Amino acid sequence: MNAWLWVVVLGLAAWAAHWGADQLLTPLKMLRKQWGLTASAGAGFLAIVTASPELVINVTSASLGV
């Protein structure tokens, strides 16, 4: 494929990731305040939530012997 197409796709993916993070910021802040978590505990919660899909895939693969 053309290199310019990949540059455009990469740019769109970076923009989409930034937009998605901005969309999640306000609800996560409200959830953190509602649960009474500190900023560092909120960051830890976000890290766990972010890693959970990969963790589930790895555990499932290991249990199925794949």
Distance bins in CASP14 RR format, pairs under 12 A and 6 or more apart:
PFRMAT RR
TARGET T0000
AUTHOR 0000-0000-0000
RMODE 2
METHOD distances of the structure
MODEL  1
1 7 0 0 0 0 0 1 0 0 0 0 0
1 8 0 0 0 0 0 1 0 0 0 0 0
1 9 0 0 0 0 1 0 0 0 0 0 0
2 8 0 0 0 0 1 0 0 0 0 0 0
2 9 0 0 0 0 0 1 0 0 0 0 0
3 9 0 0 0 0 0 1 0 0 0 0 0
3 10 0 0 0 0 0 1 0 0 0 0 0
4 10 0 0 0 0 0 1 0 0 0 0 0
4 11 0 0 0 0 0 1 0 0 0 0 0
5 11 0 0 0 0 0 1 0 0 0 0 0
5 12 0 0 0 0 0 1 0 0 0 0 0
6 12 0 0 0 0 0 1 0 0 0 0 0
6 13 0 0 0 0 0 1 0 0 0 0 0
7 13 0 0 0 0 0 1 0 0 0 0 0
7 14 0 0 0 0 0 1 0 0 0 0 0
8 14 0 0 0 0 0 1 0 0 0 0 0
8 15 0 0 0 0 0 1 0 0 0 0 0
9 15 0 0 0 0 0 1 0 0 0 0 0
9 16 0 0 0 0 0 1 0 0 0 0 0
10 16 0 0 0 0 0 1 0 0 0 0 0
10 17 0 0 0 0 0 1 0 0 0 0 0
11 17 0 0 0 0 1 0 0 0 0 0 0
11 18 0 0 0 0 1 0 0 0 0 0 0
11 19 0 0 0 0 0 1 0 0 0 0 0
12 18 0 0 0 0 0 1 0 0 0 0 0
12 19 0 0 0 0 0 1 0 0 0 0 0
13 19 0 0 0 0 0 1 0 0 0 0 0
13 20 0 0 0 0 0 1 0 0 0 0 0
14 20 0 0 0 0 0 1 0 0 0 0 0
14 21 0 0 0 0 0 1 0 0 0 0 0
15 21 0 0 0 0 0 1 0 0 0 0 0
15 22 0 0 0 0 0 1 0 0 0 0 0
16 22 0 0 0 0 0 1 0 0 0 0 0
16 23 0 0 0 0 0 1 0 0 0 0 0
17 23 0 0 0 0 0 1 0 0 0 0 0
17 24 0 0 0 0 0 1 0 0 0 0 0
17 50 0 0 0 0 0 1 0 0 0 0 0
18 24 0 0 0 0 0 1 0 0 0 0 0
18 25 0 0 0 0 0 1 0 0 0 0 0
19 25 0 0 0 0 0 1 0 0 0 0 0
20 26 0 0 0 0 0 1 0 0 0 0 0
20 27 0 0 0 0 0 1 0 0 0 0 0
20 28 0 0 0 0 0 1 0 0 0 0 0
21 27 0 0 0 0 0 1 0 0 0 0 0
21 28 0 0 0 0 1 0 0 0 0 0 0
21 46 0 0 0 0 0 1 0 0 0 0 0
21 50 0 0 0 0 0 1 0 0 0 0 0
22 28 0 0 0 0 0 1 0 0 0 0 0
22 29 0 0 0 0 0 1 0 0 0 0 0
24 30 0 0 0 0 0 1 0 0 0 0 0
24 31 0 0 0 0 0 1 0 0 0 0 0
24 32 0 0 0 0 0 1 0 0 0 0 0
24 46 0 0 0 0 1 0 0 0 0 0 0
24 49 0 0 0 0 1 0 0 0 0 0 0
24 50 0 0 0 0 0 1 0 0 0 0 0
25 31 0 0 0 0 0 1 0 0 0 0 0
25 32 0 0 0 0 0 1 0 0 0 0 0
25 46 0 0 0 0 0 1 0 0 0 0 0
26 32 0 0 0 0 0 1 0 0 0 0 0
26 33 0 0 0 0 0 1 0 0 0 0 0
27 33 0 0 0 0 0 1 0 0 0 0 0
27 34 0 0 0 0 0 1 0 0 0 0 0
27 46 0 0 0 0 0 1 0 0 0 0 0
27 49 0 0 0 0 0 1 0 0 0 0 0
28 34 0 0 0 0 0 1 0 0 0 0 0
28 35 0 0 0 0 0 1 0 0 0 0 0
28 37 0 0 0 0 0 1 0 0 0 0 0
28 39 0 0 0 0 0 1 0 0 0 0 0
28 42 1 0 0 1 0 0 0 0 0 0 0
28 43 0 0 0 0 1 0 0 0 0 0 0
28 44 0 0 0 0 0 1 0 0 0 0 0
28 45 0 0 0 0 1 0 0 0 0 0 0
28 46 1 0 0 1 0 0 0 0 0 0 0
28 47 0 0 0 0 0 1 0 0 0 0 0
28 49 0 0 0 0 1 0 0 0 0 0 0
28 50 0 0 0 0 0 1 0 0 0 0 0
29 35 0 0 0 0 0 1 0 0 0 0 0
29 36 0 0 0 0 0 1 0 0 0 0 0
29 37 0 0 0 0 0 1 0 0 0 0 0
29 39 0 0 0 0 1 0 0 0 0 0 0
29 42 0 0 0 0 1 0 0 0 0 0 0
29 43 0 0 0 0 0 1 0 0 0 0 0
29 45 0 0 0 0 0 1 0 0 0 0 0
29 46 0 0 0 0 0 1 0 0 0 0 0
30 36 0 0 0 0 0 1 0 0 0 0 0
30 37 0 0 0 0 0 1 0 0 0 0 0
30 42 0 0 0 0 0 1 0 0 0 0 0
31 37 0 0 0 0 1 0 0 0 0 0 0
31 41 0 0 0 0 0 1 0 0 0 0 0
31 42 0 0 0 0 1 0 0 0 0 0 0
31 45 0 0 0 0 1 0 0 0 0 0 0
31 46 0 0 0 0 1 0 0 0 0 0 0
31 49 0 0 0 0 0 1 0 0 0 0 0
32 38 0 0 0 0 1 0 0 0 0 0 0
32 39 1 0 0 1 0 0 0 0 0 0 0
32 40 0 0 0 0 0 1 0 0 0 0 0
32 41 1 0 0 1 0 0 0 0 0 0 0
32 42 1 0 1 0 0 0 0 0 0 0 0
32 43 0 0 0 0 1 0 0 0 0 0 0
32 44 0 0 0 0 0 1 0 0 0 0 0
32 45 1 0 0 1 0 0 0 0 0 0 0
32 46 0 0 0 0 1 0 0 0 0 0 0
32 49 0 0 0 0 0 1 0 0 0 0 0
33 39 0 0 0 0 0 1 0 0 0 0 0
33 41 0 0 0 0 0 1 0 0 0 0 0
33 42 0 0 0 0 0 1 0 0 0 0 0
34 42 0 0 0 0 0 1 0 0 0 0 0
35 41 0 0 0 0 1 0 0 0 0 0 0
35 42 0 0 0 0 1 0 0 0 0 0 0
35 45 0 0 0 0 1 0 0 0 0 0 0
36 42 0 0 0 0 1 0 0 0 0 0 0
36 45 0 0 0 0 0 1 0 0 0 0 0
37 43 0 0 0 0 1 0 0 0 0 0 0
37 44 0 0 0 0 1 0 0 0 0 0 0
37 45 1 0 0 1 0 0 0 0 0 0 0
37 46 0 0 0 0 0 1 0 0 0 0 0
37 48 0 0 0 0 0 1 0 0 0 0 0
38 44 0 0 0 0 0 1 0 0 0 0 0
38 45 0 0 0 0 0 1 0 0 0 0 0
39 45 0 0 0 0 0 1 0 0 0 0 0
39 46 0 0 0 0 0 1 0 0 0 0 0
40 46 0 0 0 0 0 1 0 0 0 0 0
40 47 0 0 0 0 0 1 0 0 0 0 0
41 47 0 0 0 0 0 1 0 0 0 0 0
41 48 0 0 0 0 0 1 0 0 0 0 0
42 48 0 0 0 0 1 0 0 0 0 0 0
42 49 0 0 0 0 1 0 0 0 0 0 0
42 50 0 0 0 0 0 1 0 0 0 0 0
43 49 0 0 0 0 0 1 0 0 0 0 0
43 50 0 0 0 0 0 1 0 0 0 0 0
44 50 0 0 0 0 1 0 0 0 0 0 0
44 51 0 0 0 0 1 0 0 0 0 0 0
45 51 0 0 0 0 0 1 0 0 0 0 0
45 52 0 0 0 0 0 1 0 0 0 0 0
46 52 0 0 0 0 0 1 0 0 0 0 0
47 54 0 0 0 0 0 1 0 0 0 0 0
47 55 0 0 0 0 0 1 0 0 0 0 0
48 54 0 0 0 0 0 1 0 0 0 0 0
48 55 0 0 0 0 1 0 0 0 0 0 0
48 56 0 0 0 0 0 1 0 0 0 0 0
49 55 0 0 0 0 0 1 0 0 0 0 0
49 56 0 0 0 0 0 1 0 0 0 0 0
51 57 0 0 0 0 0 1 0 0 0 0 0
51 58 0 0 0 0 0 1 0 0 0 0 0
51 59 0 0 0 0 0 1 0 0 0 0 0
52 58 0 0 0 0 0 1 0 0 0 0 0
52 59 0 0 0 0 0 1 0 0 0 0 0
53 59 0 0 0 0 0 1 0 0 0 0 0
53 60 0 0 0 0 0 1 0 0 0 0 0
54 60 0 0 0 0 0 1 0 0 0 0 0
54 61 0 0 0 0 0 1 0 0 0 0 0
55 61 0 0 0 0 0 1 0 0 0 0 0
55 62 0 0 0 0 0 1 0 0 0 0 0
56 62 0 0 0 0 0 1 0 0 0 0 0
56 63 0 0 0 0 0 1 0 0 0 0 0
57 63 0 0 0 0 0 1 0 0 0 0 0
57 64 0 0 0 0 0 1 0 0 0 0 0
57 66 0 0 0 0 1 0 0 0 0 0 0
58 64 0 0 0 0 0 1 0 0 0 0 0
58 65 0 0 0 0 0 1 0 0 0 0 0
58 66 0 0 0 0 0 1 0 0 0 0 0
59 65 0 0 0 0 0 1 0 0 0 0 0
59 66 0 0 0 0 0 1 0 0 0 0 0
60 66 0 0 0 0 1 0 0 0 0 0 0
END
